[in-house]
Amino acid sequence: MPVDAPVPAPRRRGTGRPRRTAAIVGADGFIGSRLCTHLGTDAVPFTRRRPAVHDDGSPAPELRTADTVYYLATSVTPATADRDPAAVAADHDHFLRLVDALAALDRPPLLVLASSGGTVYDVTALRPYDEDAALYPSNAYGAAKLAMERALSARSAELPGVALRLSNVYGPGQRAGTGQGVVAHWLHAVAEKTPLRLIGDPATVRDYVYVDDVCAALRKVRAAHTADRSLPPALNVGSGEGVSLSGLLAALEAAVGRALPVEHAPRRTFDRCDVVLDVSRTRHVLDWRPSTSLPEGLARTWRSVAGPHAVTVATQEEER
């Protein structure tokens, strides 16, 4: 087969019909790469080098046999969206092109948008935030995610879709220096033996959810769709529990096995204050609940960063 030939759609064993698959747009990212592992041979990865939509607006052939398309791609973070409106606009255009391409298919798949539970809700709303809480983005990143949600909702008659509003996702594979979260930054600092940078008030509370629990929710959404169960337009995915930055630091020190040096820095303009998600609707609709505690998740993440050193620290603690 020529190198540039399209990849044949996988077929069900013993039948002449293509096997239904799950397309992942943003498959080389933190959550996308992890979801590919969870889905195994069902996953059809798309990246910037292998786009889901061609230059002429037509969908990649593999999208025609997908029952679900996960949109996990982004080129901005809460830290960069405010200062790079061109990147925000490019992300929105990329998403709209995908929506248009999927809506034109004879059998449109479910489009699952990874949105933000930490930036789309009004800060004055009652916490924990449920999906009916008032929406008022606190920064450009939240506004970008909410604009995508509304674009998806506007095409609901042609294209089934659901937005999963994710809280602070962390876990193995999360890269420091990419605006992907405090846990990645802190563990990178531990590995580099530099002080941890604690930004803002140590009492600030946030909702941290382990990446494998997020992937489980993503899989459950697909299962609900393929079973023809109705889905609401948005669902929260988080731990459902608030942890202060000081509490996160204590849990991280327990995972690492020693006290860690800290440098304090003032709060940034795009930072949210307290954020905790109500995940009861997701639990009811998807029969999903987070199963990884913060201590367990941090220990796994630390081992992925430190490798054998993490075992050495744990052994030293046991010997004391």
C-alpha positions as CSV (number, residue, x, y, z in Angstrom):
1,M,0.0,0.0,0.0
2,P,1.4,3.4,-0.9
3,V,2.5,5.5,2.1
4,D,-0.1,8.2,1.5
5,A,-3.0,5.8,0.9
6,P,-5.9,6.2,3.3
7,V,-6.0,3.7,6.1
8,P,-8.7,1.1,5.5
9,A,-11.6,1.2,7.9
10,P,-11.4,-1.8,10.4
11,R,-14.0,-4.4,9.8
12,R,-15.9,-6.6,12.2
13,R,-14.7,-10.1,12.2
14,G,-17.1,-12.4,10.3
15,T,-19.1,-9.5,8.7
16,G,-18.8,-7.3,5.7
17,R,-19.5,-4.1,7.7
18,P,-16.8,-1.8,9.1
19,R,-16.3,-1.9,12.8
20,R,-17.4,1.3,14.6
21,T,-14.5,3.2,16.1
22,A,-13.8,6.2,18.2
23,A,-11.9,9.1,16.7
24,I,-9.7,11.2,19.0
25,V,-8.8,14.7,17.8
26,G,-5.8,15.8,19.8
27,A,-4.5,12.2,20.3
28,D,-1.0,13.3,21.0
29,G,-2.0,15.5,24.0
30,F,-2.1,14.7,27.7
31,I,-5.7,13.4,27.9
32,G,-5.9,12.3,24.2
33,S,-2.9,10.0,24.4
34,R,-4.2,8.4,27.6
35,L,-7.6,7.9,26.1
36,C,-6.0,6.1,23.1
37,T,-4.5,3.7,25.5
38,H,-7.8,3.1,27.2
39,L,-9.7,2.5,24.0
40,G,-7.0,0.3,22.4
41,T,-7.8,-0.9,18.9
42,D,-11.1,1.1,18.9
43,A,-9.1,4.4,18.8
44,V,-8.4,6.3,15.6
45,P,-6.0,9.1,16.4
46,F,-5.9,12.5,14.8
47,T,-3.2,15.1,15.3
48,R,-2.0,18.3,13.6
49,R,0.1,16.1,11.3
50,R,-2.9,13.9,10.6
51,P,-5.9,16.2,10.6
52,A,-9.5,15.0,10.9
53,V,-10.7,17.5,8.4
54,H,-9.0,18.1,5.0
55,D,-8.2,21.5,3.6
56,D,-11.3,21.4,1.4
57,G,-13.5,20.8,4.5
58,S,-14.2,17.2,3.8
59,P,-13.8,14.7,6.7
60,A,-11.1,12.1,6.9
61,P,-12.5,8.7,5.7
62,E,-12.1,7.2,9.1
63,L,-14.7,9.6,10.5
64,R,-17.4,7.9,8.4
65,T,-17.2,4.7,10.6
66,A,-16.8,6.5,13.9
67,D,-19.6,6.3,16.4
68,T,-17.9,8.9,18.6
69,V,-15.5,11.7,18.0
70,Y,-13.6,13.2,21.0
71,Y,-12.4,16.7,20.6
72,L,-9.5,17.1,23.0
73,A,-7.3,19.5,20.9
74,T,-6.3,22.9,21.9
75,S,-3.4,25.3,21.4
76,V,-4.1,27.6,24.3
77,T,-4.3,27.3,28.1
78,P,-5.7,29.6,30.7
79,A,-2.2,31.2,30.9
80,T,-1.9,31.9,27.2
81,A,-5.5,32.6,26.0
82,D,-5.6,36.2,27.2
83,R,-2.5,37.2,25.4
84,D,-2.9,35.1,22.2
85,P,-6.4,35.9,20.7
86,A,-5.2,34.7,17.3
87,A,-4.6,31.2,18.7
88,V,-8.0,31.3,20.4
89,A,-9.7,32.2,17.1
90,A,-7.7,29.5,15.2
91,D,-8.9,26.9,17.8
92,H,-12.5,28.0,17.3
93,D,-12.3,27.8,13.5
94,H,-10.7,24.3,13.7
95,F,-13.6,23.2,15.9
96,L,-16.3,24.7,13.6
97,R,-14.7,23.0,10.6
98,L,-15.0,19.7,12.4
99,V,-18.6,20.3,13.4
100,D,-19.5,21.2,9.8
101,A,-17.8,18.1,8.4
102,L,-19.4,15.7,10.9
103,A,-22.9,17.3,10.5
104,A,-22.8,16.6,6.8
105,L,-22.2,12.9,7.2
106,D,-25.1,10.4,6.6
107,R,-24.6,9.0,10.1
108,P,-23.1,11.7,12.2
109,P,-21.2,10.4,15.3
110,L,-21.5,11.8,18.8
111,L,-19.1,14.7,19.2
112,V,-17.7,15.0,22.7
113,L,-16.1,18.3,23.5
114,A,-13.6,18.6,26.4
115,S,-14.7,21.9,28.0
116,S,-13.7,23.5,31.3
117,G,-15.4,23.2,34.6
118,G,-13.0,25.5,36.2
119,T,-13.5,28.6,34.0
120,V,-17.0,28.7,32.5
121,Y,-19.1,29.0,35.7
122,D,-20.0,32.4,37.3
123,V,-17.8,32.9,40.4
124,T,-20.8,34.2,42.3
125,A,-22.8,30.9,41.7
126,L,-23.3,28.6,44.6
127,R,-20.6,25.9,45.0
128,P,-20.2,23.1,44.2
129,Y,-21.2,24.1,40.7
130,D,-23.8,21.9,39.0
131,E,-24.5,22.0,35.2
132,D,-27.4,24.4,35.8
133,A,-25.3,27.0,37.5
134,A,-25.0,30.4,35.9
135,L,-22.3,30.6,33.2
136,Y,-20.0,33.6,33.1
137,P,-16.4,32.9,32.0
138,S,-13.7,34.2,34.2
139,N,-11.0,34.5,31.5
140,A,-10.4,34.2,27.8
141,Y,-9.9,30.5,28.1
142,G,-13.3,30.0,29.6
143,A,-14.9,32.2,27.0
144,A,-13.3,30.1,24.3
145,K,-14.6,26.9,25.7
146,L,-18.1,28.3,26.3
147,A,-18.2,29.6,22.7
148,M,-17.4,26.0,21.5
149,E,-20.1,24.6,23.7
150,R,-22.6,27.0,22.2
151,A,-21.5,26.3,18.6
152,L,-22.0,22.6,19.3
153,S,-25.4,23.2,20.9
154,A,-26.5,25.3,17.9
155,R,-26.1,22.2,15.6
156,S,-27.8,19.7,17.9
157,A,-30.5,19.0,15.3
158,E,-27.9,17.7,12.9
159,L,-25.1,16.5,15.1
160,P,-25.4,14.8,18.6
161,G,-23.0,16.4,21.0
162,V,-22.1,16.7,24.7
163,A,-19.6,18.9,26.5
164,L,-17.7,17.4,29.4
165,R,-16.7,20.2,31.7
166,L,-13.5,18.9,33.2
167,S,-12.0,20.2,36.5
168,N,-8.2,20.2,37.1
169,V,-7.0,17.0,35.4
170,Y,-3.7,15.6,36.5
171,G,-1.8,12.3,36.1
172,P,1.1,10.6,34.3
173,G,2.1,12.1,31.0
174,Q,1.2,15.7,32.0
175,R,4.0,17.9,30.9
176,A,5.3,20.8,32.9
177,G,5.8,24.2,31.1
178,T,2.7,23.8,29.0
179,G,0.1,25.4,31.3
180,Q,-1.4,22.0,32.0
181,G,-1.7,22.3,35.8
182,V,-0.1,22.8,39.1
183,V,0.6,19.1,39.8
184,A,2.8,18.8,36.7
185,H,4.7,22.0,37.6
186,W,5.3,20.9,41.2
187,L,6.4,17.4,40.4
188,H,8.8,18.7,37.7
189,A,10.2,21.0,40.3
190,V,10.6,18.1,42.8
191,A,12.4,16.1,40.1
192,E,14.7,19.0,39.3
193,K,15.3,19.7,43.0
194,T,14.0,23.3,42.7
195,P,11.5,25.1,45.0
196,L,7.8,24.6,44.2
197,R,6.1,27.8,43.1
198,L,2.8,28.3,44.9
199,I,0.8,31.0,43.1
200,G,-1.9,32.9,45.0
201,D,-3.6,32.2,48.3
202,P,-2.7,28.8,49.8
203,A,-6.3,28.5,51.0
204,T,-7.6,28.6,47.4
205,V,-9.7,25.5,46.8
206,R,-9.9,23.5,43.6
207,D,-11.2,20.2,42.3
208,Y,-8.5,17.8,41.1
209,V,-9.4,14.7,39.1
210,Y,-7.1,11.9,38.0
211,V,-6.7,11.4,34.2
212,D,-7.8,7.7,34.2
213,D,-11.1,8.7,35.9
214,V,-11.6,11.3,33.1
215,C,-10.9,8.6,30.5
216,A,-13.4,6.4,32.2
217,A,-16.1,9.1,31.9
218,L,-15.2,9.6,28.2
219,R,-15.7,5.9,27.6
220,K,-19.0,5.9,29.5
221,V,-20.3,8.7,27.3
222,R,-19.6,6.6,24.2
223,A,-21.2,3.6,25.8
224,A,-24.3,5.6,26.6
225,H,-24.5,7.0,23.0
226,T,-24.1,3.6,21.4
227,A,-26.8,2.2,23.7
228,D,-29.1,5.0,22.4
229,R,-29.4,6.6,25.9
230,S,-30.1,10.3,25.9
231,L,-27.4,12.7,27.0
232,P,-27.7,16.2,28.4
233,P,-25.8,19.0,26.6
234,A,-23.2,19.2,29.4
235,L,-21.8,17.1,32.2
236,N,-19.3,17.9,34.9
237,V,-16.3,15.6,35.4
238,G,-14.3,16.1,38.5
239,S,-13.6,14.6,41.9
240,G,-16.5,16.4,43.5
241,E,-14.2,17.4,46.4
242,G,-12.4,20.6,47.0
243,V,-8.7,20.7,48.1
244,S,-6.8,23.8,49.0
245,L,-3.4,24.5,47.6
246,S,-1.9,24.0,51.0
247,G,-3.7,20.6,51.2
248,L,-2.4,19.7,47.8
249,L,1.1,20.5,48.9
250,A,0.7,18.3,52.0
251,A,-0.6,15.4,49.9
252,L,2.3,15.8,47.4
253,E,4.8,15.9,50.2
254,A,3.3,12.6,51.5
255,A,3.6,11.1,48.1
256,V,7.2,12.2,47.6
257,G,8.1,11.3,51.2
258,R,9.7,14.5,52.3
259,A,9.1,18.2,53.0
260,L,9.4,20.4,49.9
261,P,10.8,23.9,49.6
262,V,8.2,26.4,48.4
263,E,8.3,29.9,46.9
264,H,5.1,32.0,47.0
265,A,3.9,34.1,44.1
266,P,1.0,36.5,43.8
267,R,-2.3,35.5,42.2
268,R,-2.4,36.0,38.4
269,T,-5.3,37.9,36.7
270,F,-6.6,34.8,34.9
271,D,-6.6,32.6,38.0
272,R,-9.9,31.4,39.5
273,C,-10.7,31.4,43.2
274,D,-12.5,28.4,44.7
275,V,-13.8,25.8,42.2
276,V,-15.5,22.6,43.1
277,L,-17.8,20.7,40.7
278,D,-21.0,18.8,41.5
279,V,-20.7,15.5,39.6
280,S,-24.0,13.9,40.8
281,R,-25.6,14.3,37.4
282,T,-22.7,12.6,35.7
283,R,-22.9,9.8,38.2
284,H,-26.6,9.4,37.5
285,V,-26.5,9.7,33.7
286,L,-23.3,7.6,33.1
287,D,-23.1,5.4,36.2
288,W,-19.7,7.0,36.7
289,R,-17.8,8.1,39.7
290,P,-14.1,9.0,40.3
291,S,-12.3,6.0,41.8
292,T,-8.8,7.4,42.4
293,S,-8.1,9.3,45.6
294,L,-5.8,12.3,45.6
295,P,-3.1,10.5,47.6
296,E,-3.2,7.5,45.3
297,G,-3.3,9.6,42.1
298,L,-0.4,11.8,43.3
299,A,1.7,8.7,44.2
300,R,1.1,7.2,40.7
301,T,2.0,10.5,39.0
302,W,5.1,10.9,41.1
303,R,6.3,7.4,40.2
304,S,5.8,8.2,36.6
305,V,8.0,11.3,36.9
306,A,10.7,9.9,39.2
307,G,10.9,6.3,38.1
308,P,13.2,4.2,40.4
309,H,13.8,7.2,42.6
310,A,10.2,7.2,43.8
311,V,10.7,3.6,45.0
312,T,13.8,4.6,46.8
313,V,12.1,7.4,48.6
314,A,9.2,5.1,49.6
315,T,11.6,2.4,50.8
316,Q,13.5,5.0,52.9
317,E,10.2,6.1,54.5
318,E,9.3,2.4,55.3
319,E,12.7,1.8,56.9
320,R,12.4,4.8,59.3
